[in-house]
């Protein structure tokens, strides 16, 4: 009996990716060594740390805490600045897609970064972070200001011509999904990544009777396994409401190949790994690929398209 070859490759609006599993921006993707390690791994693509116009040290430590059910962080966008990542791109010969994540500290800064990125020849796409929850307390998450996002994208696509996706915060009301999808459907969006961490969580050290992270009086973004139901719901909602030519990259709480399967079943074309990548390092990609392929073999699926988006509902 000839066994079918299992194909877990995917296509993100013309960007061919050998494995649907990649890293999430923010985890072990900041420095040259970290990016090189990802390039040599079985991750389907490389996503950079969200960068700003100038290098940032980020928030005071401790700014990350992990427990069995997930993690909390308030990193404050530590990164090496847009020029570092563009220079890194120019001097390396990449064998897999490279997604440059950006997160300017203002709309004006985002425009400036995008103008710089517009001239890069080795970058496959921008992942525009509209969802960072971990800056100063006075800052608002752009992804929740629908009118401002609409104006922002309108102006952005007047000058930016390369592939661009957006990373969104979690939404909880059907109206918000419909509103954001309505806005995104008007523009040449290459993909949507959802979700970023859940904002304004808090974790307690009962022995010290204190919060576990220093910035923002202990408030931070919640990631890891505990957010997976919310992330799956966001993927499913956007799969329903977005134009069918806008692929979705799912992110949040992926620990096993079963989790990856669930995201694809909900409509994701690819997934990103964050907290679990930090726990295991580079070997996590090999393990998840092996587990996903085993599930597909057991279900007699030969590719992601065999079941993508085909979630049964009562």
N, C-alpha and C positions, 0 to 999 in steps of 0.2 A: 504494500500500500504506500503510495507517494504522499508524504505530508505536505500540506500547504505551507508556503512561506508566509509568515506573519509580518505584515507591513504596518509599522507604527509611525511612519513618516507622516508629515502634514504639510499644508501649504497655507501660509498666511499672506493672502493677497499677492501672490506671485513670489513670495519668499519661500523657497523650498527648504524644509527642515527635516533632517534625517530621523530625528526622534521627537515626539510631541512633548517631551519632558525637558524643561530648561530651568535655570536658576531664576529666582525672583530678585529684582533690584533691591539692594540694601544689605544683602548677606554675602560676605566673602567675595565681593566683586568691585572693590575700591582701588586697590593697588595694582601695579604692573604684574607682580607675582600672582596675585589672586586671579586676575583676568587671564593670565597665561595658563594657570592651572585649569580654569574652566574651558579654555580653548582646546586643551589636550584631553579633556574628559569626554564622557559619552553624553553630556548635556547636548541637546539638539541645537541650541543657540547660546550666545553669551549676551547677558543683559548687564549693563554697567550699574554701578551705584548712581542714584539720582544726583546730578551735578548742578552746581550753581556757577555763576560767572567767575567767582574767585574761590580759592580753596577755603574750606571751613573745618574747624576742629570739632564742631558739634557741641552738644550740651555737656554739662558736667557729669562725671561718673559718681556713683553707679547709675547707669542709664538703660540697663537691660537686666531682666530677671526672667527666669524660666522655671516652670513647674510641670508636673506630669500632664496637665491638661492644656498647656499652652505657654505663652510668653507675654511679657509686657515690655515695651521699650519707649523711650523718648530720646532718640539718638540726636536729633537736631541737624540732620543732613551733613554729617562729616563726609567730606569728599575732597578730591584734589583739584577741582576746578575744570571748567570746560576745555581749556587749552591743553591740559594734560591728556584728557581722553581723546581729543582730536589728534594730537601728536602721536599718541599710542597707536591709533588707527592707521595713521599714515606710514608708520615704520614697520608694521607687522603685515605678514602675508597670511590672511585668515582663510581657514578651510571650512568655516561654518558661519552662519549668519551672525551679525553683530548688531544688537539693538542698544542705542544710546539713550539712557534714561535721563531726562532733565527735569528740574524742579526749581525754577527761579523763585526768588523771594518776593517777587512782585510780577504783575503782568508785563510791565516794561522790561524787567530783567529777562523774562521768558522770550520776549521778542528779540532781545539782544543775543541771547544764546542761540535761538533758532537761526538768526542771520549768520552767525558764525558756522553753525552746523550745515547750513545750506550749501557751503562750498566743499564739504568733505566728500571724497570720492569712494572711500572704503566702507562707509556706514550703510547698512541695509535699511534701517528705519529708526525713527525717533519713537521712544515711549514717553509721552508727555505726562508727567505726574500731576494730576489735578486733585490729589487726595492726601497730601502729606499732613498727618495730624500732630506732628511733634515739634513744631516751631514755638515761638513765644506765645504766651497766653492771649495777647491781643490779636494775633493773626487768625484769620478764618480759613476754613478749607474751601478752596475755590470751587470744588466739585459740588458744593451745596448752594452756590449762588447761580441759579440758572440764567438769569438775564445777563450777568457779567460773562458767563461762559459763552453765551451766544455771540455777544459782541467781540469777545476775545478771538473766537474761531473765525468769525467773519473777517477780521483784520489780518489774522495769521495767514489764511490761505490766499490773501492778496499777493504775498511775496514768497511764501514757503511752498515749494513744488515737489519735495521728495516725500516718500512714504512716511506717514505719521499716525501713530496710534495714541490712545489716551488710557491712562490708568485711573480708575474711578474709586471713590470711597464707597462704602456699603450704603445701600438704600433699603428702606423698610416699607414704604407705602407705595401701592400700585401707581398712584398719581405721579410719584417721583420717577419711577421707572419710565412711564409713558412720556413724561416731560423731557427727561434726558435723552431718551431714544429719538423723540421728535427733533430735538436740536441736532444730535449727531447725524441723523439721517439726511440732513440738509448739506452735509459737507463730505469731501473725499477722504473720510476716515479710513485708514488701512486696517485697523483692528481695535478692539476694546479689551483691556485687561481689568478683570474684577475678581476679587476686591483687594483694596489695601486694608490695613489693620482697622479694627473697630476703635474709634476715637474715645478718649476720656474714660478709660478703665482705670481701676485702682486695685492694688494688691497690698496685703498687710503682712508684716512680720510680727506674729503674735508674741514672740519672745521679747523683741525690742519695743513692741507696741508702737510700731512706726510703719511708714510706707517703705517700699522696697527699692524705689528709684528716687534719685535726687531732683531731676528737673520738674517744673510745673507742679510743685508740691505733691509729687507722687503720681500724678495723672499721666497716662501714656496710652499708646496704641496696643490693643490686644490682638495677638496672632496665635498661630498654632492650631492644634486639633479642635479646640473648643469653638472656633469660629466657622468650621466647615459647613454646618447647615445654612448659615447666613450667606456664605460665599456661593454654595450650590444654588440657592434661591436667586441670587443676583445673576448668575450665569443663565439660569433657566428663563428668567424674566427678560433679559436682554436678548436671548436667543429668540424669544417670541416677538419682541417689539422692534428690534433693529432690522435694517435691510439685510437680506440674505447674503449680500456680498461683503458684509463686515464680519470677519471672523472674531471669535471671542477666545481670549486666553484666560483660563480659570486659575485662581490663586487663593489659597487660604486653607490651612489645616491638612495638607496632604502628607500622609505618613506611609502609605502602602500603595501597592499597585491597584488594590480595590478602590481606593480613593480616586486615583487617576481615572479608572474606568467610570466611576460615578460622574465625574466632571464631563467626560466625553459624552456619556449618555444624556446628560442635561443639555448638551449643545456646544460645549467647548471644542475648539479645534486643537488646542494645546494647553499645557498647564505649566505653572511656575512653582518652584519649591523654595520656601524660605526657612522657617523655624527648623524643619527636619534637616535641611542642608547644613544649618549651623551645628546641629547635634552630631551628624555623621560625617560631614565633609564630603569630598568628591565621590567616595564610594556609593553615596546614596543614589546616584543616577543609574549605576549598573544594577543595583538591587531593584529599584522601581521598574526599570525596563524589563528585567527578568520576570518580576511578579506580574506585570501587565501582560506580557506575552503568554504566560501560563494561563491567565484568565481567558484570553482570547482563544487559545487552543482548546480549552475545556468547553468553551461556548461555540466552537467551530466558526469563529469570526476570522477573516483573513486580513482585515484592515479596519481602521478607525471609522471609515465611511459606512461600514456594515451596520453600525449601531449608533453613530453620532446623532444626538438629538432625538432619538427614538424612545424616550422615556414613556412608559405606560402610565396613564392616569385613569382613575376610576370615573 
